[in-house]
Amino acid sequence: SLADPKVAVSTTVQVAYGTDVRALKPKLEAAMAEVPRVLDDPAPNCQLANFAADGMDLKLSFWVGDPENGQGNVRSDVNLAVLDLLNAQGVQIPYPQRVLRQSAP
C-alpha cells in the first residue's frame, strides 16, 4: 500500500549442478539477512527457480524499508554477500562450456 514503504527486491544466481541446494538455501537466506538494509520481516527467501543449460538458477528475494535510498546498491551488497558465501562454501558458479569439433583437413 502507499502507507507501507517496504519494497521487494530480487536477484538471481546460478550454481553448478551437483550443488546441495537444500543445504545451501538457509545459508543464502542468512547471508542476505546480514546485509544492513535487508529487512527481517518479511524474511529473505531463496527458491530454486529453473534448471538451466549450465546450472541451476536460484532466485533470491528480500525486502527493504527505505527504497528512497536506492535498490541497485542494496542488490549489489546482497550479491557480494552471496558471492562471499559461495566462495567460502566452495560452490561453483557455472559458465558456458562448449565443445568445438574440428574435422581433419
C-alpha positions in Angstrom: 0.0 0.0 0.0 1.0 3.6 -0.2 1.5 3.8 3.5 3.9 0.9 3.6 7.4 1.8 2.2 8.6 -1.8 2.0 9.7 -2.9 -1.4 10.6 -6.4 -2.6 13.9 -6.7 -4.4 15.3 -9.8 -6.1 18.4 -11.1 -7.8 19.4 -14.4 -9.4 22.5 -16.6 -9.1 23.3 -19.8 -10.9 25.0 -22.6 -9.2 26.6 -25.8 -10.7 24.7 -29.0 -11.0 25.6 -31.2 -8.1 25.3 -28.4 -5.6 23.3 -29.4 -2.5 20.7 -26.6 -2.9 18.7 -27.8 0.2 21.8 -27.3 2.4 22.7 -24.0 0.6 19.3 -22.4 0.8 19.3 -21.5 4.6 22.9 -20.2 4.3 22.0 -17.9 1.4 19.0 -16.6 3.3 21.2 -15.9 6.4 23.8 -14.2 4.2 21.1 -11.9 2.8 19.8 -11.2 6.3 23.2 -9.9 7.3 23.1 -7.1 4.8 22.2 -4.0 6.9 19.3 -2.7 4.8 17.6 -6.1 4.3 14.6 -6.4 6.5 14.0 -9.4 8.8 10.2 -9.3 8.2 9.4 -10.5 5.6 12.5 -12.7 5.8 14.8 -13.1 2.8 13.9 -16.1 0.7 15.7 -18.4 -1.7 13.9 -20.5 -4.3 15.2 -23.0 -6.9 13.7 -21.1 -9.9 15.0 -23.0 -13.0 17.1 -25.8 -14.4 19.2 -24.1 -17.0 21.6 -25.4 -19.6 24.7 -24.8 -17.4 23.4 -24.8 -13.9 20.5 -24.3 -11.5 19.0 -20.8 -11.2 18.3 -19.6 -7.6 16.0 -16.6 -7.2 16.9 -14.6 -4.1 14.3 -12.3 -2.8 14.5 -9.8 0.1 12.7 -6.6 1.3 14.0 -3.1 2.0 12.2 -0.5 4.0 13.9 2.5 2.5 13.6 2.3 -1.3 14.3 6.1 -1.5 18.0 5.1 -0.8 18.1 3.1 -3.9 17.7 -0.6 -4.8 20.8 -1.2 -7.0 23.2 -0.6 -4.2 21.5 -2.9 -1.8 21.2 -5.6 -4.5 24.9 -5.2 -5.1 25.6 -5.6 -1.3 23.4 -8.8 -1.3 25.2 -10.1 -4.4 28.6 -9.5 -2.8 27.4 -11.3 0.4 26.2 -14.2 -1.7 29.4 -14.3 -3.7 31.5 -14.4 -0.4 29.3 -17.3 0.9 29.6 -19.3 -2.3 33.3 -18.8 -2.4 33.6 -19.8 1.3 31.5 -22.9 0.7 33.3 -23.9 -2.5 30.1 -23.7 -4.6 30.9 -23.2 -8.2 29.1 -20.6 -10.4 29.0 -22.3 -13.8 29.9 -20.7 -17.1 29.0 -21.9 -20.5 31.2 -24.8 -21.7 31.1 -25.6 -25.4 32.8 -28.4 -27.2 34.3 -27.5 -30.6 34.8 -30.3 -33.0 37.2 -29.8 -35.9 37.2 -32.2 -38.8 40.5 -33.2 -40.3 41.6 -31.3 -43.4 
